[in-house]
Amino acid sequence: MAAENVKGERARKFAAHVTLWVLAALSLLPFFWMVLTSFKPLAEVESPNPFPTEWHPENYRLVFEQVPFGRYYFNSVFIAAWCTFLVVLTSSMAAYAFSRLQWPGRDHVFRLYLATMMIPGLVTTIPNFSLMVRLHLLDSYQGLIIPAAFSAFGTFMLRQFMMSIHPALDESAEVDGARPWQIFWDIILPLARPGLVTLAIFTFMGNYGSLFWPLIMVKSEALRTLPIGMMYFDSQYGRQTNVLMAASVMNIVPLVVLFVVGQRFFVKGIMLGSVKG
């Protein structure tokens, strides 16, 4: 009887693993299609054969010849990196104030701050744009970065992490003479590292692939980002799907690297963030 239970458990685990592998393969099919299409000539893009009859690695060279792709690449990474840094900084400080410090009306202010998550981003587009015009930040890096430097979601997420840290650590540090800033920097932030990395990944991915805000803020070609620059392969030079796929492959490389590097913290952050509400 025990042997049958063991065999049944092994069979269930095997079936579960096979199912997961099949689902993973299906989810990766669009990626493989994109990579293979990036090496095809334009005439074979719509061919049912997924593999190119002739490999054309020069499609990647054409990306840089037709548009200043390197400049677009730099702009996207630069803007996303600054937005990520500022969001992690401001969200961690706000989360510390909302979770560890005691001050009158703290919970009421947090609820009001959290309520801003219910406002669609399109509703605030015109006010943000008008503000950037008044501040003379139109068509500038500052205009692309500053509006994305604060995140109610990031504050809420890090607050959940910091609330899960035992308050006895703060009390012990205060007894030793540590000030609130020292407690925040030396104790809370290191313990909240999985949450910080998770927020950084989410923020970088969101700003790196942002299209709408840069589209209305940027006028000069020197400030265009990758999502805007890639539109030219489907307009100015006609529909060049093979070149567009080559640009897309290069576009997702930073995201893949970021996820691989921060995967351990990302998974741990998601698990810990759901422990305490």
N, C-alpha and C positions, 0 to 999 in steps of 0.2 A: 504493500500500500504506500509505504514511504517512497519506494523507488518510483512508483507511478506518479506521485506528487512532484518528485524532483524532475522527472521527464516532462510533465505537463508545464512546470515552471520554466524549464529551459525552452520548450516549444513556444510559450508565450513571449519570452524575451527575444527569441529568434525572430518571431513574427513582428514584434514591435520594432526591432532593429531594421528588418527588411522594409517595413512600411516607412520608417524615417528616412532610410536611404533613398527610396523611390521618391518621396516628397522633396528631399533635398535636391535630387537630380532634376526633377521637374522645375523647381524654383530656379535652378542654374541654367536651364535651357536658353532663356532670353540672353543671358550673359555670353554663353558660348556662341549663339547666333550672331551677336554683336561683334565678337572677336573675329569670327570667320568671315563675316561680311566686310570687315575693315580691310581684308586682304583680297577682296574680289574686284574685278573690273566692273565698271558701272553697268555693262550689259548683262552681267550675271547676278545682279542684286536680287532680282525677282525670280531667280531660278529655284525650282523645288529642291535641287541638290544643295545641301548645306555647305559642302566643301567646294572651294574654288577650283576650277580646272587649271587655272594659272594663278600663282601667288603674286600679289602686287604690293610689296612692302612700301613702294614709293607713295602709297596713299598717305602715309604718315608724314612724308616730306611735303606733300601738297598742302597739308593742313597749315604748315608754317609759311609756305610760299604765298598762299592766297590771302591770309589774314595775319596780323601780328599776334599769333596764338601765344607766344611766349609772354607778351605783355598782358594778355587776358589772364593767363595762368597766374602770373605774379599778382595781379590785382585781386583775383578771387582768393588766393591763399592769404595774402596780406590782410584783406578786409575781414575774412573769416577768422583769422588768428587774433586780430585785435578785438573783434566782437566777442570771441570766446574768452579772451583774457578779462575783458571788462565785465562780462556777464558773470563769470565765476567769481570775480572780486566783489562786485556789488551784491550779488545774490548771497554769497557766504557771509558778508557783513550784515546784511539785512536779516538773514536767517538766524544769525547769532543773537541779534537784538530781539527777535521775536521768540526765540526759544530759550535762551539762557539768562537774559537780563529781565529784571522786574521793574516795570514803570507803569504809571497810571494809563489806562486805556489801551494797553498793549494788544489784547485780544481783539478789541473792537477795530483798531487800526489795521490789524492783520486781516480781518474779515473784509474790510473795505478794499484793501490792497488785493486780496484774493479775488474779489468781485470783478476786478479789471480783466480777469481771464475770460469772463463771459462776453466781453466786447469783441466783436469780430475785427480782425486787423484792417479790413477795408474801410471800416468806419473811421479809424484814426489816420488814414492815409492823407486825406486833404489837410487836416490840422497839422500833421507832422510836416507835410510839404510846405505849407504856409509859414510854419515856424523856421524851417531851413532857409526859405527865401528871405525872411526878415533878418536872419542872422548871417546872410550872405554866405551860406554854406552849400548853395546849389552847385552841382558839378564839382564836388570835392570829396576827398577821402573822409573828412570829418562828417560831411552830410550823410555818407553811407554807413558810418560806424556808430555815431552817437545815438541815433534813434534805436539801435539794436543793442545798446550797452546795458539795458536793464530788462529783467525778466521776472514776472510774477510767478511763472511756473518754476523757474530755477530757485527762487526764494522758498516756495512751498516745498519743493523736493528736498533741498538741503535742510530746511527746518525739520522735516521728518527724521532725517539722519541725526541731527543734533539733539532732538528730543529723546532719541534712543540711547544716548550716552548718559551714563549714570551721573546725577548731580553731585555725588560725593567727590568726584574728581575736581569740580569747581571749588567745593568747600575746602578740600585739602590744599589746593593751590592758594586759596585766599588766606588760609592759616599760615602758609609759608611766605605770605607777603606779596603774592603775584597780583598784578593789576588786571582789570578786565581785558585789556589789549593783549597782555602776555598769556592769559588763559586762552583767548581766542587763537592766537598765533601758535603757541607751543603745545597746546593740549587738544583743543577742539578740531582744528584743521587737520592735523595728522590722523586723528581717528575718523574724520569724515572724508578721507581720501577716496574711497570707492565712489561716494556720491559726487565728489568734485570731478573725478574722471568721467563718470557717466554723464554729468551735465555738460562737461566740455565736449564730449563726443556728439551729444545731441545738438549743442549750439553750433559747433563747427559744421556739421552736416547741413543744418538748416540755413546758415548764412552762406556757406560755400555754393549751395545750389539755388540761392535766391535769385529770382528773375524780376519780379514786379517792381520792387523798390529801386533797384539799380536802373531799371528801364525808364522810370520817370525822373530819376535824379541825374542821370549821366547824359551829357551832350557831347563831350569830346571823346575821340576814339582812344585817347591815352588812359581813360578811366574805365573803359568797358570791361566787364567781367566775362567769364567763360559762357554762362547761359546766354548772354546777349551776343557774344561773338559767334557762337555756334549757329545762331539763326541765319547767318550769312550764307551758310552752305545750302540753305533751302530757299534762298531768295536772290541775292545779288548774282550768284554764279549758277543759278538754276538748282534743280534738285540733284545734289550729289550725295546719294545715300552712303556710298562706300567711304567717301572722305568724311562724312558726318559721323559714321560709325568709328572711324579711326580717331577722330577728335573725342568721341564719347569714351573710348577706351582710355585715352590719356586723361580724360576728365575725372574718371572714377578712381584713378590710381591713388591720390592722396587719401580718399575715403577708405579704401581697402587697407592701406598701410596704417591709418589711424585706428581702425577697428581691430586689426591684428595686434597692434602694439598694446592697445588698452582693453583687449577682450577680457582678460582676467578681472580687472577692476570693474568692467562694464557689467559682467554677469553677477559679480558679487554685489555691485551697487543696486542692481535691479532687485536682487533677493532681499537685501537689507532694507531697501526703501519700502518694502511692502510689509515689514514686520510690525511697525507701529504707525497708527494713523492719528 
